């Protein structure tokens, strides 16, 4: 079973800030996705794949939210920790905690949630929910689903 959490550490870059010098809210959503993608890479799981017959699989977002506690500024060192909070037949829900390094102490600055759905897309572009692959269920400690 994989770790129930995964963390990345990043520094806020100038291009991620707004006119007030604060990290733009949209980047919190980007960072949640980056954390998820890095987690999948660490577990050797595919975020996107295509079969030989042209069927594509991926993970679009069903919903995402974020609550902000304190601002982030250019140069701030930030840790984003993701946790799996629910695994269903076709979806995974995560919680992400953003913490800023303040003189060696991590302080929470935001908390987000995101639900992703495993889908298959045929050659005509039609998408439909697709059961989670067994390796994803196993990596996130979810029991197998009987057919």
Secondary structure, DSSP 8 states (H G I E B T S, - for coil): ---SEEEEEEE--GGGB-TTSBB-THHHHHHHHHHHHHHHHHTT--SSEE-TTS-EEEEEEEEEEEEESS--BTT-EEEEEEEEEEE-SSEEEEEEEEEEEETTEEEEEEEEEEEEEEEEE-TT--EEE----HHHHHHTT------
